Amino acid sequence: MTLKIEVDQDRSFTTIRLIGRVEGEHIPELERVMSGRASAVALDLEQVSLVDAQVVQFLAGCAARDVQLLHCPPYITEWIEQQKRR
């Protein structure tokens, strides 16, 4: 399965739902979808099946920039925490 991106936006909040496998090659598209949003942004990871190391670094950077990571699977949360400790 490839990555599917769904965007739900209202005046004050944008939720970007990621569905499927997220790989480093998808980061430019994610950055494009996230850029220029006047509202706060959250990434909903509930339906993510797999990520690679580049995506974990990207997600750690997002979290550091106050992008909310919603429904983040425990293995991704732990991997992000490992990145922070390095």
DSSP file (Angstrom, degrees, kcal/mol; ACC not computed):
  #  RESIDUE AA STRUCTURE BP1 BP2  ACC     N-H-->O    O-->H-N    N-H-->O    O-->H-N    TCO  KAPPA ALPHA  PHI   PSI    X-CA   Y-CA   Z-CA
    1    1 A M              0   0    0      0, 0.0    20,-0.5     0, 0.0     2,-0.1   0.000 360.0 360.0 360.0 137.5    0.0    0.0    0.0
    2    2 A T        -     0   0    0     18,-0.1     2,-0.3     1,-0.1    19,-0.2  -0.345 360.0 -75.7 -92.0 179.2    1.2    3.5   -0.8
    3    3 A L        -     0   0    0     17,-0.2     2,-0.4    -2,-0.1    17,-0.2  -0.601  39.7-167.7 -82.3 135.6    0.6    6.6    1.2
    4    4 A K  E     -A   19   0A   0     15,-2.3    15,-2.4    -2,-0.3     2,-0.5  -0.982   6.1-158.9-118.5 135.8   -2.7    8.4    1.1
    5    5 A I  E     -A   18   0A   0     -2,-0.4     2,-0.4    13,-0.2    13,-0.2  -0.969   8.4-175.7-119.4 125.7   -3.0   11.9    2.5
    6    6 A E  E     -A   17   0A   0     11,-2.4    11,-3.0    -2,-0.5     2,-0.5  -0.967   9.6-155.5-119.1 137.7   -6.4   13.4    3.6
    7    7 A V  E     -A   16   0A   0     -2,-0.4     2,-0.5     9,-0.2     9,-0.2  -0.958  10.2-176.0-118.6 126.0   -6.7   16.9    4.8
    8    8 A D  E     +A   15   0A   0      7,-2.9     7,-3.2    -2,-0.5     2,-0.4  -0.987  17.5 177.1-116.0 124.1   -9.5   18.2    7.1
    9    9 A Q  E     +A   14   0A   0     -2,-0.5     2,-0.2     5,-0.2     5,-0.2  -0.984  15.0 166.8-134.0 137.7   -9.4   21.9    7.7
   10   10 A D        -     0   0    0      3,-2.5     3,-0.1    -2,-0.4    29,-0.1  -0.665  57.9 -78.0-126.7-167.7  -11.4   24.5    9.5
   11   11 A R  S    S+     0   0    0     -2,-0.2     3,-0.1     1,-0.2    -2,-0.0   0.820 125.7  24.0 -65.2 -31.4  -10.6   28.1   10.5
   12   12 A S  S    S+     0   0    0      1,-0.2    28,-1.4    27,-0.1     2,-0.3   0.513 121.7  38.3-114.3  -5.7   -8.4   27.2   13.4
   13   13 A F  E     - b   0  40A   0     26,-0.2    -3,-2.5    -3,-0.1     2,-0.5  -0.996  50.8-161.7-153.1 140.0   -7.1   23.7   12.9
   14   14 A T  E     -Ab   9  41A   0     26,-3.0    28,-2.4    -2,-0.3     2,-0.5  -0.990   9.2-164.7-122.3 125.9   -5.8   21.5   10.1
   15   15 A T  E     -Ab   8  42A   0     -7,-3.2    -7,-2.9    -2,-0.5     2,-0.7  -0.950   2.4-163.3-109.7 124.5   -5.6   17.7   10.5
   16   16 A I  E     -Ab   7  43A   0     26,-3.1    28,-2.5    -2,-0.5     2,-0.5  -0.927  10.2-156.2-108.8 110.8   -3.6   15.8    8.0
   17   17 A R  E     -Ab   6  44A   0    -11,-3.0   -11,-2.4    -2,-0.7     2,-0.5  -0.760   2.5-157.2 -92.7 125.2   -4.4   12.1    8.1
   18   18 A L  E     -A    5   0A   0     26,-2.5    29,-0.6    -2,-0.5     2,-0.4  -0.878   9.6-171.5-104.4 133.1   -1.8    9.7    6.8
   19   19 A I  E     -Ab   4  47A   0    -15,-2.4   -15,-2.3    -2,-0.5     2,-0.3  -0.984  48.1  -5.1-130.3 123.9   -2.9    6.3    5.6
   20   20 A G  E    S- b   0  48A   0     27,-2.4    29,-2.4    -2,-0.4    30,-0.9  -0.746 107.3  -6.7 105.2-148.5   -0.6    3.4    4.7
   21   21 A R  E     - b   0  50A   0    -20,-0.5     2,-0.5    -2,-0.3    30,-0.2  -0.770  57.3-158.1 -94.3 128.0    3.2    3.2    4.5
   22   22 A V  E     + b   0  51A   0     28,-3.0    30,-0.9    -2,-0.4     2,-0.3  -0.935  17.2 175.7-111.7 122.0    5.1    6.5    4.9
   23   23 A E    >   -     0   0    0     -2,-0.5     3,-2.8    28,-0.2     4,-0.4  -0.802  46.1 -98.8-122.9 163.7    8.6    6.6    3.5
   24   24 A G  G >  S+     0   0    0      1,-0.3     3,-1.5    -2,-0.3    -1,-0.0   0.795 118.1  65.4 -50.7 -34.9   11.3    9.2    3.1
   25   25 A E  G 3  S+     0   0    0      1,-0.3     4,-0.3     2,-0.1    -1,-0.3   0.693  96.7  58.3 -64.9 -16.6   10.3    9.9   -0.5
   26   26 A H  G <> S+     0   0    0     -3,-2.8     4,-2.3     1,-0.2     3,-0.3   0.598  80.6  89.0 -86.5 -12.3    7.0   11.2    0.8
   27   27 A I  H <> S+     0   0    0     -3,-1.5     4,-2.9    -4,-0.4     5,-0.2   0.897  83.3  53.0 -58.3 -46.1    8.5   13.9    3.0
   28   28 A P  H  > S+     0   0    0      0, 0.0     4,-2.1     0, 0.0    -1,-0.2   0.904 111.2  47.7 -57.0 -39.2    8.5   16.6    0.2
   29   29 A E  H  > S+     0   0    0     -3,-0.3     4,-2.5    -4,-0.3    -2,-0.2   0.912 111.7  49.8 -66.8 -41.9    4.8   16.0   -0.4
   30   30 A L  H  X S+     0   0    0     -4,-2.3     4,-2.3     1,-0.2    -1,-0.2   0.918 110.7  49.9 -62.1 -43.1    4.1   16.1    3.3
   31   31 A E  H  X S+     0   0    0     -4,-2.9     4,-2.0     1,-0.2    -1,-0.2   0.898 110.6  50.7 -61.9 -40.1    6.0   19.4    3.7
   32   32 A R  H  < S+     0   0    0     -4,-2.1    -2,-0.2    -5,-0.2    -1,-0.2   0.927 111.5  46.7 -63.2 -44.9    4.1   20.8    0.7
   33   33 A V  H  < S+     0   0    0     -4,-2.5    -2,-0.2     1,-0.2    -1,-0.2   0.867 116.5  45.4 -65.5 -36.2    0.7   19.9    2.2
   34   34 A M  H >< S+     0   0    0     -4,-2.3     3,-1.0    -5,-0.2    -1,-0.2   0.776  95.2  93.8 -78.5 -27.1    1.7   21.3    5.6
   35   35 A S  T 3< S+     0   0    0     -4,-2.0     3,-0.1     1,-0.2    -3,-0.0  -0.288  84.3  20.1 -72.6 151.1    3.2   24.6    4.4
   36   36 A G  T 3  S+     0   0    0      1,-0.2     2,-0.5     2,-0.0    -1,-0.2   0.591  79.8 147.4  74.1  11.1    1.3   27.7    4.1
   37   37 A R    <   -     0   0    0     -3,-1.0    -1,-0.2     1,-0.2     4,-0.1  -0.682  36.2-161.3 -81.3 127.4   -1.4   26.7    6.6
   38   38 A A  S    S+     0   0    0     -2,-0.5     2,-0.2    -3,-0.1    -1,-0.2   0.688  73.3  65.5 -78.8 -18.7   -2.8   29.6    8.6
   39   39 A S  S    S-     0   0    0      1,-0.1   -26,-0.2   -29,-0.1   -27,-0.1  -0.529 101.1 -81.7-100.2 168.2   -4.2   27.3   11.2
   40   40 A A  E     -b   13   0A   0    -28,-1.4   -26,-3.0    -2,-0.2     2,-0.4  -0.352  49.1-137.4 -63.4 149.3   -2.5   24.9   13.6
   41   41 A V  E     -b   14   0A   0    -28,-0.2    27,-1.5    25,-0.2     2,-0.4  -0.913  21.2-178.3-118.9 139.7   -1.5   21.6   12.1
   42   42 A A  E     -bc  15  68A   0    -28,-2.4   -26,-3.1    -2,-0.4     2,-0.6  -0.991  18.6-143.1-131.0 143.1   -1.8   18.1   13.4
   43   43 A L  E     -bc  16  69A   0     25,-3.2    27,-2.8    -2,-0.4     2,-0.7  -0.934  12.6-151.5-104.0 122.2   -0.7   14.8   11.8
   44   44 A D  E     +bc  17  70A   0    -28,-2.5   -26,-2.5    -2,-0.6     3,-0.3  -0.850  18.9 174.4 -96.0 114.9   -3.1   11.9   12.4
   45   45 A L  E >   +     0   0A   0     25,-3.0     3,-1.8    -2,-0.7    26,-0.2   0.207  41.8 114.1-105.7  13.3   -1.0    8.7   12.3
   46   46 A E  E 3  S+     0   0A   0      1,-0.3    -1,-0.2    24,-0.2   -27,-0.1   0.837  83.4  39.6 -56.8 -36.4   -3.8    6.3   13.4
   47   47 A Q  E 3  S+b   19   0A   0    -29,-0.6   -27,-2.4    -3,-0.3     2,-0.4   0.159  84.1 122.7-104.2  19.3   -3.8    4.5   10.0
   48   48 A V  E <   -b   20   0A   0     -3,-1.8   -27,-0.2   -29,-0.2     3,-0.1  -0.679  36.8-175.4 -80.3 130.1   -0.1    4.5    9.4
   49   49 A S  E     -     0   0A   0    -29,-2.4     2,-0.3    -2,-0.4   -28,-0.2   0.764  63.7  -0.9 -96.4 -29.0    1.2    0.9    8.9
   50   50 A L  E     -b   21   0A   0    -30,-0.9   -28,-3.0     2,-0.0    -1,-0.3  -0.975  55.1-170.5-162.4 144.2    4.9    1.5    8.6
   51   51 A V  E     -b   22   0A   0     -2,-0.3     2,-0.2   -30,-0.2   -28,-0.2  -0.927  16.6-136.1-131.7 160.0    7.5    4.3    8.6
   52   52 A D     >  -     0   0    0    -30,-0.9     4,-1.9    -2,-0.3     3,-0.3  -0.582  37.1 -92.8-108.2 178.5   11.2    4.4    7.8
   53   53 A A  H  > S+     0   0    0      1,-0.2     4,-2.1     2,-0.2     5,-0.2   0.857 122.9  55.4 -61.1 -38.7   14.0    6.2    9.7
   54   54 A Q  H  > S+     0   0    0      1,-0.2     4,-2.2     2,-0.2    -1,-0.2   0.896 107.9  49.3 -61.7 -39.7   13.8    9.4    7.6
   55   55 A V  H  > S+     0   0    0     -3,-0.3     4,-3.0     2,-0.2    -1,-0.2   0.881 107.2  54.6 -68.5 -38.2   10.1    9.7    8.4
   56   56 A V  H  X S+     0   0    0     -4,-1.9     4,-2.4     2,-0.2    -1,-0.2   0.924 109.5  47.6 -61.3 -43.4   10.9    9.3   12.2
   57   57 A Q  H  X S+     0   0    0     -4,-2.1     4,-2.1     2,-0.2    -2,-0.2   0.913 112.3  50.0 -62.3 -42.0   13.4   12.1   12.0
   58   58 A F  H  X S+     0   0    0     -4,-2.2     4,-2.3     2,-0.2    -2,-0.2   0.927 111.4  48.0 -60.7 -46.4   10.8   14.2   10.1
   59   59 A L  H  X S+     0   0    0     -4,-3.0     4,-2.7     2,-0.2    -2,-0.2   0.877 109.3  53.2 -64.6 -38.2    8.1   13.5   12.7
   60   60 A A  H  X S+     0   0    0     -4,-2.4     4,-2.0     1,-0.2    -1,-0.2   0.912 110.2  48.4 -62.4 -41.7   10.5   14.3   15.5
   61   61 A G  H  X S+     0   0    0     -4,-2.1     4,-1.1     2,-0.2    -2,-0.2   0.882 110.2  51.7 -64.5 -39.0   11.2   17.7   13.8
   62   62 A C  H ><>S+     0   0    0     -4,-2.3     5,-2.5     1,-0.2     3,-0.8   0.942 109.2  49.5 -61.8 -47.7    7.5   18.3   13.4
   63   63 A A  H ><5S+     0   0    0     -4,-2.7     3,-1.6     1,-0.3    -1,-0.2   0.880 107.6  54.6 -60.4 -37.9    6.9   17.6   17.1
   64   64 A A  H 3<5S+     0   0    0     -4,-2.0    -1,-0.3     1,-0.3    -2,-0.2   0.761 106.2  53.1 -66.0 -24.4    9.7   20.0   18.0
   65   65 A R  T <<5S-     0   0    0     -4,-1.1    -1,-0.3    -3,-0.8    -2,-0.2   0.142 125.5-102.7 -96.1  18.3    7.9   22.6   15.9
   66   66 A D  T < 5S+     0   0    0     -3,-1.6     2,-0.6     1,-0.3    -3,-0.2   0.719  70.7 149.2  67.9  24.4    4.6   22.1   17.9
   67   67 A V      < -     0   0    0     -5,-2.5    -1,-0.3    -6,-0.1   -25,-0.2  -0.801  48.5-125.0 -82.3 125.0    2.9   20.0   15.2
   68   68 A Q  E     -c   42   0A   0    -27,-1.5   -25,-3.2    -2,-0.6     2,-0.7  -0.487  13.1-149.6 -73.0 139.3    0.6   17.6   17.1
   69   69 A L  E >   -c   43   0A   0    -27,-0.2     3,-0.6    -2,-0.2     2,-0.3  -0.910  20.4-161.4-108.8 102.3    1.1   13.9   16.4
   70   70 A L  E 3   -c   44   0A   0    -27,-2.8   -25,-3.0    -2,-0.7   -24,-0.2  -0.626  65.5  -1.7 -88.8 141.3   -2.4   12.4   16.9
   71   71 A H  T 3  S-     0   0    0     -2,-0.3    -1,-0.2     1,-0.2   -27,-0.1   0.845  82.7-176.1  53.7  39.5   -2.9    8.6   17.4
   72   72 A C    <   -     0   0    0     -3,-0.6    -1,-0.2     1,-0.1   -26,-0.1  -0.538  28.0-116.8 -71.9 122.6    0.8    8.0   17.1
   73   73 A P    >>  -     0   0    0      0, 0.0     4,-2.2     0, 0.0     3,-0.9  -0.274  23.4-117.5 -57.9 144.3    1.5    4.2   17.3
   74   74 A P  H 3> S+     0   0    0      0, 0.0     4,-2.6     0, 0.0     5,-0.2   0.839 112.5  56.6 -55.0 -37.1    3.7    3.3   20.3
   75   75 A Y  H 3> S+     0   0    0      1,-0.2     4,-1.8     2,-0.2     5,-0.1   0.863 109.3  46.4 -67.0 -32.2    6.5    2.0   18.2
   76   76 A I  H <> S+     0   0    0     -3,-0.9     4,-2.6     2,-0.2    -1,-0.2   0.914 111.1  51.8 -73.1 -43.0    6.8    5.3   16.4
   77   77 A T  H  X S+     0   0    0     -4,-2.2     4,-2.2     1,-0.2    -2,-0.2   0.927 111.8  46.9 -57.0 -46.2    6.6    7.3   19.7
   78   78 A E  H  X S+     0   0    0     -4,-2.6     4,-2.2     1,-0.2    -1,-0.2   0.903 111.1  51.2 -64.0 -41.9    9.4    5.1   21.1
   79   79 A W  H  X S+     0   0    0     -4,-1.8     4,-1.9    -5,-0.2    -1,-0.2   0.890 109.7  50.3 -63.4 -40.4   11.5    5.6   17.9
   80   80 A I  H  X S+     0   0    0     -4,-2.6     4,-2.0     2,-0.2    -1,-0.2   0.918 109.5  51.3 -63.8 -43.2   11.1    9.4   18.1
   81   81 A E  H  X S+     0   0    0     -4,-2.2     4,-1.6     1,-0.2    -2,-0.2   0.886 107.6  52.8 -61.8 -38.8   12.2    9.3   21.8
   82   82 A Q  H  X S+     0   0    0     -4,-2.2     4,-0.6     1,-0.2    -1,-0.2   0.896 107.4  52.4 -62.3 -39.7   15.3    7.3   20.8
   83   83 A Q  H >< S+     0   0    0     -4,-1.9     3,-0.8     1,-0.2    -2,-0.2   0.890 107.0  52.5 -62.6 -40.1   16.1   10.0   18.2
   84   84 A K  H 3< S+     0   0    0     -4,-2.0    -1,-0.2     1,-0.2    -2,-0.2   0.852 105.4  55.0 -64.8 -34.7   15.8   12.7   20.8
   85   85 A R  H 3<        0   0    0     -4,-1.6    -1,-0.2     1,-0.2    -2,-0.2   0.634 360.0 360.0 -74.8 -13.6   18.2   11.0   23.2
   86   86 A R    <<        0   0    0     -3,-0.8    -1,-0.2    -4,-0.6    -2,-0.2   0.475 360.0 360.0 -79.8 360.0   20.9   10.8   20.5
